[in-house]
Amino acid sequence: MRDLIRAETVRLFSTRLWVGALVAAVLGGGGLVGLVAGIGPQHVDPPLPGLDTPDGARAVLGLVSVTLFLPALFGTVAVTGEYRHRSITTTFLFSPVRWKVLVAKLAVHTAAGIGYGVVLACTATATLYLAAATHGTSLGLPPSEVAGFTLRLVAACAVYTLIGVGVGALARHQLVALAVVVGYFYFLELLLVLIPGVNLAYPFLPGGATSSLLRFDYVTESVSAQTGAAATDLLGTLQGGLVLFGYAALASLVAMVLPLRRDVR
């Protein structure tokens, strides 16, 4: 198993995918947070509380959650790329015990998701503190709360990477899988929030569970402000985390079971 994990690690870092992931994590963390925090959240439209307030600091830091579809995309590309270039066939010929190969892949992709989350969280928090210092104000959140947010963000990145892996294993065709990931996280979930009655399911969807885990209710509050309807109640932090990890378990199961039962084409 150790050799398989090493081989999967070498495979991941032999492509340019990890470079794109690293750039995306830096831009999504430091770039996005730095832009809003540098301008000053009280100067954006609609204006937010300042960085010296807990609500303002949480709002700016929570903006990184809008980039969580990116680790899902990277997980999808990592899996579908093997089917696209037929390298999965060579892998299974080299190691016929497929379940060991698949466990190694899940372990490596989980670690990659954690690594992505660490870079995203570190660049976001560092930029936030730098912006507060530049504006000559202290950050409105205690270090313990910032640390708790970063840990939850890292966990969410790992989950979204596994969701992407599951979608890639299910679809196998790269363009179809990417369209599913982008279409769902950028269109379908937001559409469901707008539909009365249906929006009650939002807290149990990946986006709603993520908002609960990160304590960032920007989506539901924005929809409420635009439509005048009451904001959808989110789950508690623990419940949101459990729902999100349930999706990770489901995606991992899909990524394990389907390649065991289907022929490689």
Secondary structure as the mmCIF struct_conf table of DSSP 4:
data_model
#
loop_
_struct_conf.conf_type_id
_struct_conf.id
_struct_conf.beg_label_comp_id
_struct_conf.beg_label_asym_id
_struct_conf.beg_label_seq_id
_struct_conf.end_label_comp_id
_struct_conf.end_label_asym_id
_struct_conf.end_label_seq_id
HELX_RH_AL_P HELX_RH_AL_P1 ARG A 2 PHE A 13
TURN_TY1_P TURN_TY1_P1 SER A 14 SER A 14
BEND BEND1 THR A 15 ARG A 16
HELX_RH_AL_P HELX_RH_AL_P2 LEU A 17 VAL A 26
HELX_RH_PI_P HELX_RH_PI_P1 LEU A 27 GLY A 31
HELX_RH_AL_P HELX_RH_AL_P3 LEU A 32 ILE A 39
HELX_RH_3T_P HELX_RH_3T_P1 PRO A 41 HIS A 43
BEND BEND2 VAL A 44 PRO A 46
TURN_TY1_P TURN_TY1_P2 LEU A 51 ASP A 52
BEND BEND3 THR A 53 THR A 53
HELX_RH_AL_P HELX_RH_AL_P4 PRO A 54 GLY A 62
HELX_RH_3T_P HELX_RH_3T_P2 LEU A 63 THR A 67
TURN_TY1_P TURN_TY1_P3 LEU A 68 LEU A 68
HELX_RH_AL_P HELX_RH_AL_P5 PHE A 69 ARG A 84
TURN_TY1_P TURN_TY1_P4 HIS A 85 ARG A 86
HELX_RH_AL_P HELX_RH_AL_P6 SER A 87 PHE A 94
HELX_RH_AL_P HELX_RH_AL_P7 ARG A 98 THR A 134
TURN_TY1_P TURN_TY1_P5 HIS A 135 GLY A 136
BEND BEND4 GLY A 140 LEU A 141
HELX_RH_AL_P HELX_RH_AL_P8 PRO A 143 ALA A 171
BEND BEND5 HIS A 173 HIS A 173
HELX_RH_AL_P HELX_RH_AL_P9 GLN A 174 GLY A 183
HELX_RH_PI_P HELX_RH_PI_P2 TYR A 184 LEU A 188
HELX_RH_AL_P HELX_RH_AL_P10 GLU A 189 LEU A 194
BEND BEND6 ILE A 195 ILE A 195
TURN_TY1_P TURN_TY1_P6 PRO A 196 GLY A 197
HELX_RH_3T_P HELX_RH_3T_P3 VAL A 198 PHE A 204
BEND BEND7 LEU A 205 LEU A 205
HELX_RH_AL_P HELX_RH_AL_P11 PRO A 206 LEU A 214
TURN_TY1_P TURN_TY1_P7 ARG A 215 ARG A 215
HELX_RH_AL_P HELX_RH_AL_P12 TYR A 218 THR A 227
BEND BEND8 ALA A 229 ALA A 229
HELX_LH_PP_P HELX_LH_PP_P1 ALA A 230 GLY A 236
HELX_RH_AL_P HELX_RH_AL_P13 THR A 237 ARG A 261
BEND BEND9 ARG A 262 ARG A 262
#
